[in-house]
Amino acid sequence: MKKKLLFCVLILLLSLSSGCEKKEFPGDSGTVSSPGNAQIKELELVTVFPDPWLDNAVMKFNRSRKDYRVTITALTQTNEPSDWKAAFDKFNTQVMSGDTPDIIYSSQTDTMDISSYIDKGIMAELNELIDSDPGFNREDYLPSAFTSLERDGELYELFPCFWIETIAAKTSDAGPEPGWTLDEFASFLDSKPDAKFIFDHQPKEEFIGRMVCNLFIDPVTMEVNFDRGEFMKILKISDRFPTSEMQSGIMDDYDNFLSGTENGDPLMKRFFGTQFAGAGVLSVRYYDYAVFGGEEYTFKGYPAKNKENGTYLLPVRFSLVESPENEGGWEFIKFLFNMTVSVSSGFPAYLPVKLSELDRLAAEAKRDNGTNYVFLNGSRYDLGPNTDEDNKKFMELIKSAYLIYPYDTEILNIISEETGAYASGQKTADAVAGIVENRIKLYTEEVF
């Protein structure tokens, strides 16, 4: 009886220990051996919430190395923005007390602001690691992987893969050149008063939040510079967009919209670039035939300051805490920069920054293997293999993108909470602008 009781207690303890937030990813054998029994260096990677892509990448790195092993610590166990602030506050206290990880990871929508850590000298400057590595050549990768996140010539974050988001419009309507200011965008909408759809089914609250993030938040430092006059323009433009309540009705026409039919012919279409081609991928070829019906179109981008190309990169970011283990952290980031893109590689829906890998994906998209299709109105549409022109158009878009989408959950919450009164006609644009300005000011004073 005592033996049975002891056995049960042992099983209970083991099950409790397996429920910790930290994840270890050993090699195939279950342990990581090292030649001559040299000590394996443990590297802690902190992420906001568990990410299957990250799990896969870490597992592959650990299996490939006998000198380093990365373990993941998730600050929360859910992908819920409401949980992030408490997690960030707890992590910030931990870091400021000297209890730091080796690597920090941020996805597209949970960007962890490391500006205060940089100011205190906690973060590693990555240009030094890159330039001191004879086996790493910047020219093998997209320049934006190094320049988009620079701070006055210094680099504290890198991204090995990304998505792209932009706006496409018929060239006959919007012209052949990318980029426009907020005023030019408003004039374009005024010239098309009968257009039923602007950006597919995007509601006005989402449009306002997106434009505020694009125009008022520094994508690298995350500092906010609210411009009341420009915000008033955004509110006026949003009058052309449906409210969230109207969105469900618009979705009744959504299949027609997707297929470019009369009932839902879009004035512009948001483009999310994740792959050159593939099953269910809304690729360049899809836009050629399903959205714009074979008409020439231009990637105009979102309205941006100084008429910049408003095509945005949505990257996954990695940064290193300054420590003697920086070499190991750099080896991990370098491993990610050189991973082969496939469903099993940990890159199921991202574009790589490695140029030769982009070329390989473009070549694969030209093969007629029957996997380049989408479903519209319940029917499958085979798009066929990409042409050289399809690949050229997408590659030019990739290489032209350099702006990072600045995502701030708290500011988006403020926009969502306050602009509803404007959308419903309960408050004027001026009144809402004043409330939003004051709330953002209080938030930024608290954070920055």
C-alpha positions, 0 to 999 in steps of 0.5 A: 500500500505504501509503495502504491501511495509513493508511486501516486505522489511521484506521478502527481509531482511529475504532472504538476512540473509539466504544467509550467510556462517554460518550454524546453525543446531538446533534440531527437534523442530527448537530450542534447549532447556535446562533444567532450561533455562540454557544458551546454549553454541554456538560452531563455527566450521570452514571448508574450504568448505561445506561438506554434511557429516559434515552437517549431523554429526553436525545436529545429534550432535545438536539434541542429546544435550541440552547444546551445539550447533555447527554452521558451517562457511565455508571459501569458498563455492566451493571445488576448490583448486584455492580458498583455498589459499585466504581463508587460508590467510584470516582465518590466519589473523583472527586467529592471530588477536584473532578471533578464532573458537572453532573447525577446520575441515579438509577433506582428500584434504583440510588439514589446516596446524595448525602448526603455531597455535600450535607454538603460543599456540593457539591449545588445546593439546588433550591428556589431554582432553582424559585422563581426561575423565573417559567415554572415553577408548582409547582401544575401538578404533584403535591405529592409531586414536591417534598415527598417528597425534602425534607431539613429544608425543603431540596430536592436531588433531584427526580423527573419520573416514577415507579411506585407499589407498594402492597398491595391487599386485600378491603375485607370482610377488611381494612376501607376505610381505608388504612394499618396498623402491623406489629402490625395487619398481623400480627393480620390474618394471624393472623385468616386462618390458612388463606390459601394466598397472602399477596402472590402468589408473594413469597418470605419472604427478599424480604418480609423485605428489603422490610420492613427497607428500608421500616421501618429506612431513611430514604428521603431520607438513606438512614441506617439505624436498625435496630430488633431488636424490630421485626425479630423481628416481621418474621421471625415474620410471614415464617413465612407466606411461602414460601421461595425453594426453595418458590417454584417449586412455588407458581408451578404455581398462579400462573395460577390465582392471577392469575385469582383462582380457588379454588386460588390466591385471594390474601389480598392482592395487590401492586399495581404502578401504571405506567399507567391502562390498556393492553396487559398493564398490571395496572391498577385495572380488572384488579384489579376483575375478574381478581383480586378478582372484582368485590368491593370492595377497599382499597389498604391499603399495606405496614405502616408506622410510625405507621400511615402510608399504606404506598403507595410511590413508586419514582421516577427521581431527578435532582440538580444539582451546584452550578456556574455551569451550574445553569441548564442542568441546571435546564432539562433537569429542567424539560424532563422535568417537561413531557414528553408521555407516550407509548411514543416519549417516553421514558416507556414505563412511568412515571407523570408528575408533571404533573397535566394529563398525568395527566388526559390519560392518564385520559381516554385510558384511557376510550376503547374502542380495544381495547388494555386487555387481559391474558393469563391461562392462555394466553388474552386477556382484554379488560377494556374501557375504564376507567370514571370510578370506575376512574380516580378510584380510581387517581388518589386512590392516586397523590395519596395516595402520598408515601413513597419506597421506600428501596432499599439493595442491601447491606442486601438482600444481608445479609438474603438471606444471613442469613435463609436459616438462619432459613427452613430452621430452622437458626437461631433468630429471635433468633440471626439478628436478632443477626447481621443487627443486627451486620452492618448496624451495621458496614455503616452505620458504614462508610458513614455 
